[in-house]
């Protein structure tokens, strides 16, 4: 296991993190299907492998995931815990959002479920367009001052939203968020347009969720074959949305081909690709079984060759949105290659 510094902070986190969205025992929540005893085994195996951070959220299984994590880690302080607040946790008008009212109550409720006096990393789980970000940052600062959280972070923000958050924190003297949790995968490289460049420029930590694209890159799916029963995409789950299934299967097949050549699993190839990407601090692994977790943990030992990476990059390369394609086409002259610049064609 390798370890990385988290953004501008001095906190050291393992390059893979155990995600707990699967923790739960409610038959009405098919994605949360790992009960306490099985979850205990998963946590033990992850920690044994060197994982030092467990990721959860209040909304996972309606709070049951946090309760399970709290029971497993009761009395332990050698494992970091991350949680999140923003989504609806009650029936009232103010039981969701990034308001001071909801965030403080949500964090305190998470602490009770987790059986802890603090949360190591606390995320704004998603942007709330109704609440000024300075109000949200003020709430996080209050929680930091009280010692209820150690570090503030965000998740699922757009590039401009994260940049604004960082800017407002600086102007108002609030503690800066240290990390951003994002979706990033061979089947979804949108983060390369804004979020990853921002992370590099600002020395901002990046946690990746969904690196296997909801299991599509796990080796369970093949073109023209119905997906496995009980898998995530067999239930009403549309993350990530796939606009072009033919192209998606091109990616899936390339991953599978490299996996066969290297005699490893497709999941390990897809995870190794993400682990090697610029700006990625840690990758969050979700698992339903020890077999699945062991296979995913094996990705840390895989070093893809430059040729492997080139093949994966080419088949998954996204279309650049504006203004990025324009900036790319005109930036070559500044980078010492004027013959590749569109500007050179008009000089």
N, C-alpha and C positions, 0 to 999 in steps of 0.2 A: 504494500500500500504506500502510495506517495501522499504528501501533504502540501497544502498551499496556504499562503497568507491570504486572508479574506480582504480584498480591496485595499483601502488605505488603513485598515485597522491592523492590529498586531495579532488578531485571532488566527489560529492555525486550524484548518479543517481538512479532513480526509478528502481525497479526490473523488470518492464515491460516498453517497449519503443514503441512508435507508429511508425510503418514503413509506408512509403508513396509510395511504388512502384506502388500501385494501383491508385495513383492520376494522373489524366489526362483526356482529353476529345477528343482524336484523334481516330476516328473509325478504323484507320489502325493499332492501337495498342490495341488489345483486352484486354490485361492485365491491361492497364491504363484506367479504365472505371469510375473513381470517379471524377466528375466535381467539380468546386470550391465550390458551395453552399453545396453539400453533404460532401466535404472534411472539410469544416468549422465546420459542425456538429460533424464529427468524432474527430477533434482536440479538440473541446470544451468538448466533453464527456470524452476524454482521460485525459485532464488536470483536469477536475472536479474529476476524479477518483484518481488523484495524480501523473499521468505521468508527468515527468519534462524534457523529452528529445524526440525530433522528429527526426527521421532518414530519410535522403533522399540521392540522388546522382545525379550528373549531367546527367548521362546516362538514368535515369528514365524518360520515355516518352520524350526523347530528350531534357530534360531541363524543360519541362512543370511542372513536380512535384515540382522542386525548385521554380518555379514562383508561384505556388499555395501556397506552404508553406510560401513564402515571403509575399504574399498578406494577408494571414490569420494572420501572426504574425507581421504585420507591426506595428512598434512603441513599440513592447513588448520585454522586456529583461528578463522576469521571466521564460521563457521556453528555455532550451538548444536546439541547433540545431547541428546535425551531417551531414556532406556530404562527398563525395568521388570524387576522380579523378583518371583516368587511361585510360578509354575506349574511343573509337573514338567519337569525337564531331565535326568533319569536314571532308573535303575531301583531305586535304593535307597530305604529308608524315609524318609530325610532329604533326598531330592532335590527337595523342594517345600515350600512354606509360607513363613511370615514369621518363622521362627526365626532367631536370630543365626547359627546354623550355616549355614543355607541362604542367607540374604540376602548375607552377606559373600562366600561362595563364588560365588554367582550374579553379584554385581557384578564380582568380579575376573575371572570368565569372560567377562562382557560386555566388559570393558575390553580383554581380549586379542582378542576378535573384532572390536572396533571400532578396534583399533590406536591407542588413545588412552590418555593418562595420567589422564584424568578424564571423568566424565559430567556434563553441566551440570545436568540435572534427572533425578533417579532416583525412580521411583514404586514404592510398594507396590501391586502390580498388582491385588490384590483382598484383601478381609478374610480372615483366617485365624482361625477360631473356636477353634482348638486352642492358639494361641500368645498369651500376654498381650501387649497392645499396647506395654507399657513395654519388653519384650524387643526387639520390632521397632524401636521408636524408639531404643533404646540401640545397636542395630546400625547404624542410619542415622547416629547421632551419631558412632560410631566411624569410619565411612566418610568423614563430613564432616571430622573431625579429621585424618584421614590425607590429605585432599585428593583422594580418589578420586571424590567427588561434590561438586557445588557447592551444590545445593539438593535438599531432600527434598520428596516429594509423594505423593499417594495416587490410587487409581483404583478406581471401582466400589464405593465404600463407601456404606452407608446413612447417613442423616442422623445417627442416634444414634452410629454408629461413627465418623464423622468428628468429631463434637462431642467424643466421648470421647478421640479421638486428640489433638485440639488441647488439651484439658484436661490430659491426662496429660503432654504435652510441657511445658506451662507449670509444672505442679507439680513435675516431676522435673528441670527445668532443661535439657531437651533442646531442640535446635533445632526450631522449629515448621515443620511442612510448609507450603509456600507456595501449593500449588495442588492441585486435584482434577480428574481427568480423568473425564468422565461421558458417558453416552449422552444425547443430547437432540435432538429432531427434531419436526417437525410431526406425525409419526406416533408420537411417544412423549414426552409432556410431563410425565412423572411427577416429574422433577427439580424442578418448580415447587413441589411440596408442601413439601419440606424442604431440598434441597441448594442451590438458588439463593438462597432467603432466608438460609440460613446463610452463604453466600458474601458476600452483601451486608452482613450484620451483622458478619462477622469480617474483611472486606476480604481475602477468600480468592480466589486466582486460579481460573479455570475454563477448562479445555480441553474442547472438545466433540468426541467421536467419533461416527461414525454419523449425521451431519446429514442424509444422504439416505436413511436407514433401509435400508441395505444395497442401495441402488439403486432402491428402490420409488418415490422421488420424482425420479428422473432423467429421466422422460419416456418410459421404455422400457415402462411397464406401463399397461394400459388395462382397464377392466371388460369381462369376457367374452372377453378375448383372452389366449391363452397367452403367458407371458413369453418373452423372447428366450433362445435357446440360449446357454449359456456364462455367463449372468449369475449373480450371486451366489445368487439365490433358486432357481436351477435345480439347485444342488448341495445336499447336506445342510447347510443353513445356516438357522438359525431366530432370527436376531437382526435386528430386534426380533421378538418373538412378536406375531402379529396375532390378536386375539380376535374382532374384528368386521370382516370383509373389506368389507362394504357401506359401513361408515363410513370405512374406510381409502380406498376408492375415491372417496368423497365428497371427501376431502382431496386425493387425487391429481388429481381432475378440477378442483377449484378452483385448485390450483397451475397446472395446464395452461392453464386459461382466462386467468389473469392473465399467464402467459407469452406467450400468443398476443396479448393486448391490448398488451403492452409490446414485443413482437417480440424476446423473449429466450428462453432455454431454461428448461424446468421446473426443472432443477438450479439454475440461477442464482437463480430466485425462492425456492426452498426454502432455499438457502444464505444469501441476503440476509436472510430472515426470522430465521434463527438469529443471524447477525452483528449484528443490531440488537436482540437481546434483552438485558435488564438482567443484569448480572453476568458476561456471557460475555467472556472475555479473548481467546481464539483458537479458531478452528475448524480441525479437522484434516481435510485433504483427502487421500483416497486416490485413486490413478489407475493405470490400466493402459496408457494411451497419452498422447502429447502432445496429441492432439485433446481427449481427456477432461480433461486437466489445464488446458489453455488455457480451455476452457469454464468449468470450476469457478473458476479464478482471476478470470474476468470478473465474478463475483458481488460483488467488492469495490467495483465501480463502480456498482452498482445501488442506488438509494435507493427503497424501496417507499413509496408514498403512504400516508397515514393510512387511506384507504379500503381499499387493498390489504391492509394489516395487519389491519384490522378483519374483513375477509372471511376471511382465513387464521386469525385468532384464533377466530372464531366456529365455523368448520367443524371445527377441531381441538381445541376446548375440552374438557379432560378432566373427568370427574366427580371432585369433590374427595373425598378420603378423610376419615374422622373422625380428629382433631377439627377439621380445617380448615373443613369446611362449617359447623360449629357456631360456630367463632370468627368466620368471615366474617359469619354472620347476626347476631351480637351485637356486632360491632365498629363498626358504623356510628355508633352514638351517640358513641363516643369520637372518631370522625373528623368530627364536626360534622354528621351527617345522621341524627338520631334517628328521623325518619319512616320510614327504611329498616330500622330495627333491629327484630328480633323482640321484644326487651325492651320496646320502646315499646308493643307491643300488650297488654302485661300491666301497664302502669303506670296 
